[in-house]
């Protein structure tokens, strides 16, 4: 698979929706995660990321304007021991609870499917990073409708062992803008990952569509020690 520039990938897509990037820094020392949300409606845009323990959650920027919170208020990032879970919905909790009961990432998601937001049927995208004793691997999942058919859920899991330095994978909810919104297709895109968390954060944020971007989370985890740095950027301030 050809590696592409994450900046170019984002700049050429006005509405990838919500996206997850997992990978390894170019110097090989850091496990890297990023998650962003975008929005077209006032309700979707009325959000910020806030820290919540070792993870984050979404929160209404202006509570008086919040309408249906069911699909937009959730914990995108939670940490379970040496596992960091990143998703675009409340399946973060499903994965956390399943893995806490010794279920696998894939098994934990068996009880879930795409979001019930007809006619888009937004895919549920998820990732889990496993950092232990100086080793690093990660997996990604997408649960999507069968070409817009809500009676059928297609389930795909992609696992990356011994993640290579400077490489990451990018998965997002929508192929592009549209009405209804077309679901992401194919394997996660192979993208470049730099060494510097601030440079990576800036690249992602400035490359996202100015009108549609809402919030961004980036984390670099030291593979040797487990120590981490986090950056959060919110359009609403």
N, C-alpha and C positions, 0 to 999 in steps of 0.2 A: 504494500500500500504506500502510495506517495505521501510524504509529509507536506502539509500545507501550513501557511502562516495563519495563526489564530486571528491576527489583526485583519488580514484580508478576508478571511472567512466571515467575520462579523460585519465588516464594512460593506460587504456585497449582499447582505441579507437584512432588510429593514425590520423583519419580525420573525426571528427564530423562537420567540416565546420565552420559555424558561430553559436555562442551559446549565449543564454540569461539565466541568473539565477535571479530570484526574490524571496525574502523571508524576514524573520525577524531574527534579531540577537538573540543569545541564551539567553541574559538577557532581551529580549523583548522590549528594548528601541529604537531600530533602524530599519528602513526600509532599505532593502539591495537590490542593483541591481548590476549585473555584465554583461558585454558584451564582447565577444572576437571574433576576426576574424582570420582565417587561410587562407593559400593559397598554391596552387600547381604550378601555373604559375608565371613567372617573373612579369607579370603585377599585379597579385593579391598580390604578396609579396612586391611590391614596394609602400607600404603605411605606414602611421603613423596616430595615433589619435592626434588631437589638440583640446584644449578647444575653445569653441565658445559660448560666453555668459554663460548661466547656463548649456548649453549642450556641445556636442562635434561634430566634423565632421572628416571625413577621408580626407587625403591630400596625394598627391604623395610625396614620399621621394625624388626621383630623377625625376623631371618633364621631363627631356629629354628622359626618358625611358617609360613614360606613353603612353599606346596605347589607347584602347577604355575605356573611363572613365564612360560610361553610367551606369554600374551596380556596380562599385566599389567606386565611389566618391559620398558621401551622408552624411547626418547628422544622426548618429545612435541614438542620445539622444537629446531631446528637453523638455523644461519645460513649462507647461501651468498652471499658478496659482499653485494649490496644486497637480497637476498631473505631473508625470515624465513618459515620453514616451520613450521606448527603442525598436529599430527594426534593422533588417538587411538590410534595403534599404531605398529608398526615400519615402516609405509609412509612415515614421515618419512624413513627412509634411502632408500627406493625413489625418492621424489621428489627428494631431494638428489642422488642418483647420476644420475638421469635428466636433471635440469636442468643438472648439471655437464657432461653430454655434449650439451648444446644441445637437449634434448628439451623440449617444453612440459609444463606442469603436468598437463594432461589426458593427454598421451601417456605420461608417466611412470607414471601410475596404471593404464594399460591391462593391466599384468601382474598386478594385484591385484583382489581382490573382497572381499566381506563376510567377517567372521570365522567360522571353522568351529566355532562354539559352539552347536550344535543344542540346543534348538529355537529359541533366540533369533536366531541368525544376525545378531549385532550388526553394524550398518552401520560401515563405515570412513568417518569424517568427516575432512576435510583442508582446510587453508587455506594460502595463500601471499600474503605482502605484498611489494610491490615499491616501494621508496623510492629515487628517483634524481633528482638535479638539481632538487630542490624539487617533484617530482611524486610522487603516491601513488596506487596502484591495488591492488586485491586480488581474489582469486578463492577460491571455496569449492567443495568437492566432497563428494558422498555416494555411496558404493557400497553398495547394499542388495539383499537378496533380493527376488524378485518375489512379494510377499505371502506370505513364508515358504517359498517354493519354492526349495530350495538348488540346483536345476538351472539357475536363471536369475538373472543379475545385472543389475540396473538401475543405470545410471550417469548421474549428473546433475552438471553443472558450472555454477556461477554466477559471472559476472565483473562486477566493479564498477570502472569507470574514473572518474578524477577524483572520488574519494570525497568526498562532501559533509560539511562541518563539522557535528559533533554527531550524525552518523548512523553506525550500525553494523549488522551483520547477525549473527544468532545461529542456529547450527545445533547440534543435539544428537542423540545416538544413538537415544533412545527417545521416543516420543510421550508416554508416561506409564508408571506402574508397571503390572505385569501379569504373568501367567504363561501362555504365554511373553510376553516383553516386546515390545510393538508398536513397530516401527521408526518413526522420524521421517517425517513426510509433508509434502510441499509445498515451497515456497521457504523459504530462511532468513528468519527473522523480523526485521523492521526495528525496531531498538531505539535508545534514546537513549544518547549517550556524553558524559560531562562533561569538564571541563578537568583535574581533579585526580586523579592516579593513586591517592592514598591514599583519597580519597572513593569512587572507583570500586571499588577493592579491597574496601573495607569494605562497600559496597552489595552486591556479589556474594557475599561470604562470609557475611554475616548473612542474606541472602535464601535461600541454599541450605538444604535440609532438614537439620536438626541431626543426625539419626540417620544419614543416608546420606552426607553430605559427607565428603571425604577430604583433597583438596589443591586449591590454586588458584595459578595463575601469571598475572601481569598485567605487560605491558610497554608503555611509552609511548616511541616513537621520534621524535626531533625531525626533521621532514621536511627542514628546511633543512641540518642538519649531520650527521644520522645518529647522533648521540649518543642513548643510551637509558637509561631507568631501569627497574628490574625489582622486582617484589614477589612473594614466595612465602609462602603461608600453608599450614601443615600442621596437621591436627587432631591427629595424633600428634606429640608433642614429647618 
